[in-house]
Amino acid sequence: MNDRLLGRGAFLGLVGAGLAGLFYGRDATKLVGKAVPSPVKAIVPSSGWRIYSIGRELPRLDPKAYRLTITGAVAQPVTYSLADLRALPQTTQVSDFHCVTGWSVYDVTWQGVKFRDLFAEAGVKPSAKALRFVSAEVPYDDTLTLGQAYAADAMLALDLDGKPLSVPHGFPARVVMPRMYGYKSVKWVSRIEVEPHLETVGYWEQRGYDEDAWVGASN
Amino acid sequence: MIRRFGPTERALHWVHATGFLAMLATGLVLYLPVLSELVARRNLVKNIHLLAAVLWIVALVLVFLAGDRRRLREDWREIETLDADDRDWLRGRKKPQGKFNAGQKVNALMTAAFAILFLVSGFFLWLGERDHRFLFDGTGTVHEWLTLGSVALLVGHLYLAVIHPSTRHALRGITVGNVREDWAREHHAKWVDKQEHLSD
């Protein structure tokens, strides 16, 4: 055996496997992510939650003082407390969460309020076309068209996996739009503006990401 | 005392170590939920991570260009060569070793491969964010597996270099540059023999 080829072969083989991983690594890792218990998921590549934020610190909203305002193209602006939101009809779904940067969390249970129920009191005007979700993490915002927001699996979530959202996941309320990449699912929602046009561009869209962020069909 | 590592080898080692630790610290803040929550300031941390990457690679190239390239090439040649003694050594048999023992060779081969893969995957993470045609599926996955692999290597490396009684004298070689002759004879017999032949 050529002694030198052995080491060089191992070295090049490792580099080659890593380069192939750029294209196939996530799929190969998927099974590992599903097999391990959730505390371990935090360190398994591409599985488990990663906490992305844009500010100096995460917004820590006081549940007692929290208010969600619905304004814009509505019959009457409405302000909800957290207790008000919990008193609205609740819905539950299990879905996968996909980040545009390449990680996913599977079988996430969300509970919250569907947008149709959320807007019942405010009354969306016929001229309304889009929703702008404004985060308490200034200046983060993003939009959904009214049609997208009324999809069966879109909601304003209050609970994650059976417990109230934690601060890193957007306590007390966040958008969930599981078929779109996570940047559409605005955390720490403090205001929803109903807009009669489609012109508003969200935080990440201003930085080059697609407006219609369908998983697998955008960016 | 016997000369073990020259200025170029030591500079290369410490430039890589410093760059790695700077990128590991900032990378973990970006990666681990508890640290992301604690530190936030994602954009700042990311910029420091990227700056560290640029400084790391520039410094490595400078050390290579300004340093003793012949010596580095000889080292790499030795590291790539896994002879019969090395293969036995890896199977747990005590065999005389050269300038690097087989474990050090495996560590160096993996570290070099990881460095290249860190650089390539990191570059595409950066580029993919700006031009989504380069946002490949597994880029982040590779970067993250490399992190876990490197930390495992680092833990073993630190244990042998700082704690393990019979091997920790090696630390003197990569800091001061020389080691005790009796220690070298015990751990790197073939290398010491070769040095003596060269000086005869």
Boltz contact constraints between the chains, C-beta under 6 A:
constraints:
  - contact:
      token1: [A, 3]
      token2: [B, 81]
      max_distance: 6.0
  - contact:
      token1: [A, 3]
      token2: [B, 82]
      max_distance: 6.0
  - contact:
      token1: [A, 3]
      token2: [B, 83]
      max_distance: 6.0
  - contact:
      token1: [A, 4]
      token2: [B, 80]
      max_distance: 6.0
  - contact:
      token1: [A, 4]
      token2: [B, 81]
      max_distance: 6.0
  - contact:
      token1: [A, 6]
      token2: [B, 82]
      max_distance: 6.0
  - contact:
      token1: [A, 7]
      token2: [B, 80]
      max_distance: 6.0
  - contact:
      token1: [A, 7]
      token2: [B, 81]
      max_distance: 6.0
  - contact:
      token1: [A, 7]
      token2: [B, 82]
      max_distance: 6.0
  - contact:
      token1: [A, 7]
      token2: [B, 109]
      max_distance: 6.0
  - contact:
      token1: [A, 8]
      token2: [B, 80]
      max_distance: 6.0
  - contact:
      token1: [A, 10]
      token2: [B, 109]
      max_distance: 6.0
  - contact:
      token1: [A, 11]
      token2: [B, 109]
      max_distance: 6.0
  - contact:
      token1: [A, 11]
      token2: [B, 113]
      max_distance: 6.0
  - contact:
      token1: [A, 14]
      token2: [B, 113]
      max_distance: 6.0
  - contact:
      token1: [A, 15]
      token2: [B, 113]
      max_distance: 6.0
  - contact:
      token1: [A, 15]
      token2: [B, 116]
      max_distance: 6.0
  - contact:
      token1: [A, 18]
      token2: [B, 117]
      max_distance: 6.0
  - contact:
      token1: [A, 18]
      token2: [B, 142]
      max_distance: 6.0
  - contact:
      token1: [A, 21]
      token2: [B, 138]
      max_distance: 6.0
  - contact:
      token1: [A, 21]
      token2: [B, 142]
      max_distance: 6.0
  - contact:
      token1: [A, 22]
      token2: [B, 136]
      max_distance: 6.0
  - contact:
      token1: [A, 22]
      token2: [B, 138]
      max_distance: 6.0
  - contact:
      token1: [A, 22]
      token2: [B, 139]
      max_distance: 6.0
  - contact:
      token1: [A, 22]
      token2: [B, 142]
      max_distance: 6.0
  - contact:
      token1: [A, 23]
      token2: [B, 136]
      max_distance: 6.0
  - contact:
      token1: [A, 23]
      token2: [B, 138]
      max_distance: 6.0
  - contact:
      token1: [A, 24]
      token2: [B, 138]
      max_distance: 6.0
  - contact:
      token1: [A, 25]
      token2: [B, 138]
      max_distance: 6.0
  - contact:
      token1: [A, 25]
      token2: [B, 141]
      max_distance: 6.0
  - contact:
      token1: [A, 25]
      token2: [B, 142]
      max_distance: 6.0
  - contact:
      token1: [A, 26]
      token2: [B, 137]
      max_distance: 6.0
  - contact:
      token1: [A, 26]
      token2: [B, 138]
      max_distance: 6.0
  - contact:
      token1: [A, 26]
      token2: [B, 141]
      max_distance: 6.0
  - contact:
      token1: [A, 29]
      token2: [B, 141]
      max_distance: 6.0
  - contact:
      token1: [A, 42]
      token2: [B, 33]
      max_distance: 6.0
  - contact:
      token1: [A, 45]
      token2: [B, 141]
      max_distance: 6.0
  - contact:
      token1: [A, 45]
      token2: [B, 144]
      max_distance: 6.0
  - contact:
      token1: [A, 45]
      token2: [B, 145]
      max_distance: 6.0
  - contact:
      token1: [A, 46]
      token2: [B, 141]
      max_distance: 6.0
  - contact:
      token1: [A, 49]
      token2: [B, 33]
      max_distance: 6.0
  - contact:
      token1: [A, 51]
      token2: [B, 33]
      max_distance: 6.0
  - contact:
      token1: [A, 51]
      token2: [B, 36]
      max_distance: 6.0
  - contact:
      token1: [A, 51]
      token2: [B, 37]
      max_distance: 6.0
  - contact:
      token1: [A, 53]
      token2: [B, 40]
      max_distance: 6.0
  - contact:
      token1: [A, 53]
      token2: [B, 42]
      max_distance: 6.0
  - contact:
      token1: [A, 56]
      token2: [B, 41]
      max_distance: 6.0
  - contact:
      token1: [A, 57]
      token2: [B, 40]
      max_distance: 6.0
  - contact:
      token1: [A, 58]
      token2: [B, 40]
      max_distance: 6.0
  - contact:
      token1: [A, 101]
      token2: [B, 140]
      max_distance: 6.0
  - contact:
      token1: [A, 102]
      token2: [B, 140]
      max_distance: 6.0
  - contact:
      token1: [A, 168]
      token2: [B, 37]
      max_distance: 6.0
  - contact:
      token1: [A, 219]
      token2: [B, 132]
      max_distance: 6.0
